[in-house]
Amino acid sequence: MHDIRAIRENPDAFDAALARRGEAPVSAELLALDEARRAKISAAETAQAEQNKASKDVGAAKASGHEAEFERLRALVGEKKAEVAAMQAEAKALDAQLTDQLARIANLPAADVPDGADENDNVEVNRWGSPRTFDFAPKEHFEIGGVAASMDFEMAAKMSGSRFVVLKGAVARIHRALAQFMIDTHVEENGLTEMQTPVLVRDEAMYGTDKLPKFGEDSYQTTNGWWLVPTSEVSLTYSVADDILDEAALPIRMTAHTLCFRSEAGSAGKDTAGMLRQHQFEKVEMVSITHPDESEAEQKRMLRCAEDLLERLEIPFRTVVLCTGDMGFGARRTYDIEAWLPGQNTYREISSVSTTGDFQARRMNARFRPAGGGKPQFVHTLNGSGLAVGRCLIAVLENGQQADGSVTLPQVVAPYLGGKTTLSADGQLV
């Protein structure tokens, strides 16, 4: 959410920042609406003062016996009361209209975010590991001999339709082991607090984390009004909604492993093979609530937490900073980590780490009280995948595949697999 006062102070800068995202200027329209709203509020306050004065005069006229003046003033009080109510209703309607328009405008990009139109203009900032050289043609995850029988798309389609998968046996266990490895690392080494949060949330939580009103079609809503979370960013971030935190409590660092649900609206025909793009998937999320002065450093810290997981899993990756045209609605800056998938012979996103500044905090009124006193200030919120579990499974399977259909698994997950380090060609852990 944007601060209308900041737009009043520098409308040209606001429009220029939106133009970097390819958006048309909107400050003139917003300021006209704001001016009309403020004029109605001022007029209502004037009418209220006139009503109050007339109310006092009514008593004086009654006491002095001036019946005609008493009736005139009493009628005036009634008129002013109706006038005040009408103006307040108009001001409220204009305020709601202004708030709705502000809620539909994307966050302004940080100054150092590269300009660009789409993913082709993203800028690589880091690369780790070298893609393995195979002496055979590497397969996609769902084609690998030891995987195919345990990754059942037909069974899932029978239950739920397309873009679902049933994982069975050893592959299901590897998937679970990866999630446990991520959570344990975040809790034991990265200092995050593990949370177990609902996957059903109310409108307020989706709105507060910028998923509504603009992107409702991207998520699923139940018949009684709950939303299935697209990521636990929603529940973790909204946990501080309407709070005034002590500055000493910051930063708050949280992680959760949850189911996530996305309608994938607009992605028809895209990534339909395998389990790369699903309606239901699992993700380990990281969320930080910070002091504004610390959010830049916190984003870099969160990025390293995610990159470190891939290094330990021995998955080659590259990190890119997203350009203005590819960045998400609520982000000021986003880094994507892309894992190497030899079956596709390309890098694919496995984590996004974003800072939103105070954009979400304003929407959900999340503030902190400065230690030295003074007016409460908005916190900054950050979120990142640490990591997408299903995509991590894909990367592990494809990078570890062998010519005979078996898969060599990363050593760091062996403790979660009873010491087993290989998925055999017939789908067993050995």
ZAMARGU-4260 file (C-alpha; in steps of 0.2 Angstrom, whole numbers, plus 5000, padded with zeros to 4 digits):
<rodrens>
0) 5000/5000/5000 | 5006/5017/4996 | 5006/5033/5007 | 4995/5046/4999 | 5005/5059/5008
5) 5021/5054/5000 | 5012/5055/4983 | 5006/5072/4987 | 5024/5078/4991 | 5032/5071/4975
10) 5019/5065/4962 | 5032/5066/4948 | 5044/5054/4957 | 5030/5042/4960 | 5025/5042/4942
15) 5043/5040/4937 | 5045/5025/4948 | 5029/5017/4941 | 5035/5020/4924 | 5050/5009/4927
20) 5038/4995/4929 | 5029/4999/4913 | 5014/5007/4922 | 5005/5023/4916 | 5006/5038/4927
25) 4992/5038/4941 | 4996/5052/4953 | 4985/5065/4945 | 4970/5054/4947 | 4974/5049/4964
30) 4977/5067/4970 | 4961/5073/4962 | 4952/5059/4972 | 4961/5063/4988 | 4957/5082/4986
35) 4939/5078/4984 | 4939/5067/4999 | 4948/5080/5010 | 4936/5093/5004 | 4921/5083/5009
40) 4929/5079/5026 | 4932/5098/5028 | 4914/5103/5023 | 4908/5089/5035 | 4918/5097/5049
45) 4912/5114/5045 | 4894/5108/5045 | 4896/5099/5061 | 4903/5115/5069 | 4887/5124/5063
50) 4876/5110/5070 | 4884/5111/5087 | 4882/5130/5087 | 4864/5129/5082 | 4861/5116/5095
55) 4867/5128/5109 | 4857/5142/5102 | 4841/5131/5102 | 4843/5129/5121 | 4845/5148/5123
60) 4830/5152/5112 | 4819/5140/5122 | 4825/5147/5138 | 4821/5165/5133 | 4804/5161/5126
65) 4807/5165/5108 | 4796/5151/5101 | 4798/5156/5082 | 4817/5157/5084 | 4817/5140/5094
70) 4808/5132/5079 | 4819/5139/5066 | 4835/5134/5075 | 4828/5116/5079 | 4824/5114/5060
75) 4842/5120/5056 | 4849/5108/5068 | 4840/5094/5059 | 4846/5100/5042 | 4864/5101/5048
80) 4863/5084/5055 | 4857/5077/5039 | 4870/5087/5029 | 4884/5081/5040 | 4879/5063/5039
85) 4878/5064/5020 | 4895/5073/5018 | 4903/5060/5030 | 4895/5046/5019 | 4902/5054/5004
90) 4919/5056/5012 | 4919/5038/5017 | 4915/5032/5000 | 4929/5043/4992 | 4941/5036/5005
95) 4936/5018/5001 | 4938/5022/4982 | 4955/5030/4985 | 4961/5015/4996 | 4955/5003/4983
100) 4965/5012/4969 | 4980/5013/4980 | 4979/4994/4984 | 4980/4990/4966 | 4996/4999/4962
105) 5012/4989/4963 | 5026/4993/4975 | 5039/5005/4968 | 5056/4997/4963 | 5072/5000/4973
110) 5084/5012/4965 | 5096/4998/4961 | 5084/4986/4953 | 5089/4985/4934 | 5076/4992/4921
115) 5069/4979/4909 | 5053/4972/4901 | 5054/4953/4906 | 5065/4939/4912 | 5077/4941/4898
120) 5082/4958/4906 | 5086/4950/4923 | 5104/4952/4929 | 5115/4937/4935 | 5124/4941/4951
125) 5130/4925/4957 | 5134/4907/4950 | 5139/4892/4960 | 5144/4875/4954 | 5147/4868/4936
130) 5133/4858/4927 | 5138/4840/4927 | 5145/4832/4910 | 5134/4816/4906 | 5140/4802/4896
135) 5122/4799/4891 | 5107/4810/4887 | 5100/4816/4904 | 5082/4813/4906 | 5069/4824/4914
140) 5064/4819/4932 | 5048/4809/4927 | 5057/4799/4914 | 5071/4792/4925 | 5070/4774/4928
145) 5070/4773/4947 | 5058/4788/4948 | 5044/4784/4935 | 5035/4771/4945 | 5034/4782/4960
150) 5028/4798/4952 | 5010/4794/4947 | 5001/4808/4937 | 4988/4796/4931 | 4982/4792/4948
155) 4982/4810/4953 | 4972/4815/4938 | 4959/4802/4942 | 4957/4810/4959 | 4960/4829/4955
160) 4963/4832/4937 | 4979/4839/4928 | 4993/4848/4937 | 4993/4836/4952 | 5005/4821/4956
165) 5005/4806/4968 | 5022/4803/4975 | 5025/4785/4981 | 5038/4774/4990 | 5055/4780/4990
170) 5052/4796/4980 | 5039/4802/4993 | 5052/4798/5007 | 5065/4808/4998 | 5053/4823/4996
175) 5049/4822/5014 | 5068/4821/5019 | 5072/4837/5008 | 5059/4847/5018 | 5065/4841/5035
180) 5083/4845/5030 | 5078/4863/5025 | 5068/4866/5041 | 5081/4859/5052 | 5095/4869/5044
185) 5084/4885/5046 | 5080/4882/5064 | 5097/4875/5070 | 5109/4885/5060 | 5100/4900/5053
190) 5091/4906/5068 | 5073/4905/5062 | 5058/4900/5073 | 5048/4886/5066 | 5030/4889/5064
195) 5015/4878/5060 | 5002/4889/5052 | 4984/4887/5045 | 4983/4885/5026 | 4966/4893/5026
200) 4965/4911/5029 | 4953/4926/5029 | 4952/4940/5016 | 4961/4951/5028 | 4977/4940/5028
205) 4977/4939/5009 | 4974/4958/5007 | 4987/4962/5020 | 5000/4953/5011 | 4995/4960/4994
210) 4987/4945/4986 | 4970/4954/4986 | 4961/4963/4978 | 4971/4961/4962 | 4976/4943/4961
215) 4961/4934/4968 | 4960/4923/4952 | 4977/4916/4956 | 4972/4908/4972 | 4958/4896/4978
220) 4943/4901/4989 | 4932/4890/4998 | 4913/4892/4997 | 4913/4899/5015 | 4925/4912/5011
225) 4942/4906/5017 | 4957/4906/5005 | 4970/4892/5003 | 4987/4900/5005 | 4997/4902/4989
230) 5012/4902/5001 | 5014/4903/5020 | 5021/4920/5017 | 5003/4925/5019 | 5001/4917/5037
235) 5018/4921/5043 | 5018/4939/5038 | 5001/4942/5044 | 5005/4936/5061 | 5010/4953/5066
240) 4995/4962/5058 | 4989/4977/5069 | 5003/4974/5081 | 5014/4988/5089 | 5030/4978/5092
245) 5045/4984/5103 | 5060/4988/5093 | 5070/4976/5104 | 5059/4962/5097 | 5065/4965/5079
250) 5070/4956/5069 | 5057/4942/5069 | 5063/4927/5059 | 5051/4913/5055 | 5050/4898/5044
255) 5036/4885/5040 | 5034/4870/5029 | 5017/4870/5022 | 5006/4865/5007 | 5003/4879/4995
260) 4989/4881/4982 | 4989/4891/4966 | 4977/4891/4952 | 4991/4894/4939 | 4979/4906/4930
265) 4986/4911/4914 | 4998/4897/4913 | 4988/4885/4902 | 5000/4874/4891 | 5015/4880/4901
270) 5026/4867/4910 | 5013/4854/4909 | 5025/4839/4909 | 5031/4832/4926 | 5029/4841/4942
275) 5037/4858/4939 | 5021/4868/4940 | 5007/4861/4951 | 4991/4867/4958 | 4996/4859/4975
280) 5014/4859/4981 | 5025/4861/4997 | 5037/4874/5001 | 5048/4879/5016 | 5046/4898/5018
285) 5056/4911/5026 | 5049/4927/5033 | 5057/4941/5042 | 5050/4956/5051 | 5063/4970/5053
290) 5067/4987/5057 | 5068/4998/5041 | 5086/5001/5043 | 5090/4983/5043 | 5080/4976/5029
295) 5093/4978/5015 | 5105/4967/5025 | 5091/4955/5030 | 5087/4952/5012 | 5106/4947/5008
300) 5106/4936/5024 | 5090/4927/5018 | 5097/4925/5001 | 5112/4916/5008 | 5102/4905/5018
305) 5093/4899/5002 | 5109/4898/4992 | 5118/4888/5006 | 5105/4874/5005 | 5108/4871/4987
310) 5127/4871/4989 | 5125/4858/5002 | 5113/4848/4991 | 5127/4850/4977 | 5115/4858/4965
315) 5123/4870/4953 | 5113/4886/4952 | 5113/4904/4947 | 5106/4920/4956 | 5098/4934/4947
320) 5091/4950/4952 | 5074/4953/4944 | 5072/4968/4932 | 5057/4980/4935 | 5047/4971/4922
325) 5048/4954/4929 | 5047/4958/4948 | 5032/4953/4958 | 5018/4965/4963 | 5023/4968/4981
330) 5042/4968/4979 | 5054/4982/4980 | 5068/4970/4975 | 5068/4951/4971 | 5082/4939/4969
335) 5078/4923/4960 | 5089/4907/4963 | 5088/4896/4948 | 5094/4878/4949 | 5102/4868/4935
340) 5090/4855/4928 | 5100/4844/4916 | 5084/4836/4909 | 5079/4853/4902 | 5096/4859/4899
345) 5092/4875/4908 | 5091/4884/4925 | 5074/4885/4933 | 5068/4895/4948 | 5069/4886/4964
350) 5068/4901/4976 | 5063/4920/4976 | 5069/4931/4990 | 5060/4948/4991 | 5059/4964/5001
355) 5043/4973/5001 | 5049/4988/5012 | 5034/4994/5021 | 5022/4990/5007 | 5014/4975/5016
360) 5015/4983/5033 | 5005/4998/5028 | 4991/4986/5022 | 4990/4977/5038 | 4995/4991/5050
365) 5011/4982/5057 | 5022/4994/5067 | 5035/4995/5080 | 5038/5007/5094 | 5056/5015/5093
370) 5067/5012/5108 | 5070/5030/5111 | 5052/5035/5110 | 5042/5043/5097 | 5028/5039/5085
375) 5026/5020/5080 | 5034/5017/5063 | 5030/5003/5050 | 5041/4988/5050 | 5048/4981/5034
380) 5043/4963/5029 | 5053/4951/5018 | 5050/4934/5012 | 5059/4920/5003 | 5058/4902/4998
385) 5070/4891/5007 | 5066/4881/4996 | 5052/4875/4985 | 5052/4856/4990 | 5045/4849/4974
390) 5057/4859/4963 | 5071/4854/4974 | 5066/4836/4972 | 5067/4838/4953 | 5084/4846/4954
395) 5091/4832/4965 | 5084/4818/4954 | 5090/4825/4938 | 5107/4830/4944 | 5110/4814/4952
400) 5103/4802/4938 | 5114/4788/4932 | 5114/4779/4915 | 5106/4764/4922 | 5091/4774/4929
405) 5097/4775/4947 | 5100/4791/4956 | 5114/4796/4967 | 5107/4806/4982 | 5116/4821/4991
410) 5125/4815/5007 | 5116/4829/5017 | 5100/4820/5016 | 5106/4803/5020 | 5103/4805/5039
415) 5084/4808/5035 | 5084/4792/5024 | 5091/4780/5036 | 5109/4782/5029 | 5103/4777/5012
420) 5112/4787/4998 | 5105/4779/4981 | 5088/4777/4973 | 5090/4761/4963 | 5084/4759/4946
425) 5069/4749/4952 | 5064/4763/4964 | 5071/4757/4981 | 5082/4766/4993 | 5099/4757/4995
</rodrens>
